[in-house]
Amino acid sequence: MKLYRIGELSRLSEVSPRTIDYYTKLGLIQPESRSDTNYRLYSDETLSRLKRIENMKREKYSLEEIKASLQRLTKVSQDEIVTDKLTSLQLLLNQLEKEAKEVGPLLEKMKPTQMKNLHKFLTPPAAACIEALLLLLGKGPLS
């Protein structure tokens, strides 16, 4: 298993050493072990976790929300690949929910021709979600 000192981890993750220290203090990441000279050593798992944290920050999650999310996902699986996929799905679901909440009230007032034009501006997952919502509301599909 490859272990990284903070400088190496910082370079690979494109996260500053100061931020890595901060995340360690918050409990978002943990060193795998310590070197003989007492340097903190981090694993590839931490590198993946840092990338996940930065991705969630770009999606406007607070550090508290990120920590809670990571703790929930860790309870589900210790496997990094599974955790990474679950994080991606969670981000996608949250984006879909956000788009659906923004568009939902407008859908009630739209004419059929306006609904067809709306389809052009949505991401495919959002369009599929909105179509499902329309069907549940008793309206037809977008296209």
N, C-alpha and C positions, 0 to 999 in steps of 0.2 A: 504494500500500500504506500503510495506516494504521500509524503507530508510536506506542507509548505509553511515557511515562516511568514509573518505578516506582510513583509515587503513583496515576497513572491506571490502570495495570495492577492494582494492589492493589484499587482501588475496584471495577473491573469484575469481577475474579475472586473478590472477597471473601476474599483471602489477604493477610495483613499484609505490609508492605514488608520487614520483617525476615525473614520466611519466604522471600520472593522472593529476597532477598540470599543466604540460606542455600542455596536450591535452585540458584542460579547458581553458588555456590562448589562445590557437589557435582556440577555438570555435568548436572543434571536439565533445566535450561533454559539458553538462551544468548541474550544480547542480539543483536538483528539488526545494530545499528550503534551509533555514539556521535554525540551532537549536537556542535555547534561548541563548546559549553561543557562537553563531556566527560560529559554525562549518558548513561547506558545507555538504549537505545531497544529496545523489545520489539514484536514483530509480533502479528497476530491468531493466527498459528500458536502462539505462546507462550501466548496466552490460552487456546486450546483445550487445549494441553498441561497447563497449570496445572489446569484443570478435570478433566482425566483423572487427574492425579496425586492431586488431592484425593478423587476418587471411589475410586481404588485404596486410598488411606489409610483411607477409611471401611470398605473391605472387609478391613481389617487386614493389608495388605501392608506390609512394611518398606520403608524408602527404598532399600535395596540391591536388593530384589526389584523395586521399581518401576523403578529405573534399568535393570536388566537387561532387563526386559520392554520398556521403551521403546526400548532399543537394538536388540532383536530385531525389533520392529515397524518401526523406521526402516529396517532392512536390507531388509524385505519391500517397503515402499512409502514414498515421500516424500509421497504424497498424504494430506493430513490426514483426508479423509473415509474413506478406506480404513483408515488407522491407527486412527481413532476406532471404526469398526465392528469391527476386529480386537480392540481393547481390550475392547469390550462383549462380544464373543463369548468372549474369554478369561475375563472375570469370570464370565460365565454358566457356562462349563464348570467353572471352579473351584468355584462354588457347588454345581453338580450333583454333582461329585465328593465334596465335603464331605458333602452330604446322603446320598449313596449309601453312604459309609463309615459314617455314623452309623446308618443304617437296615439296612444289609446283614446284620449278625449277627442282628438281630431277625427278619428275613424268614424265615430258616431255621426258626424256632420257631413261626411264626404259623399259625393255622388259617385256612381260606378266608374265613370270616366276618370275622375280624379284618383280613385283607388288604383286604377291601372297605371297611371303615371307615377304614383308613389312607389310602385314596385322597382322602378329604375334607380331610385336613390337609396335603397336599403341594401345592407349586406345580405347575402343569401340566407344565413342563419336567422337574421332578424326578420326577413321576409317570411320565412317558413313559420317562425313563431307567431308573427302577426296574422298570417293566414289561419293558423290553428285557433288563435283568439277570435278571429272573425267567424269561423265555423261554430265555435262555442257560443258566440253571440247570436247565431242564426243568420249571419250574413254570408254572402258568397266569397270565393277566393279573390285575391288581388288581380290575377292575370286572366 
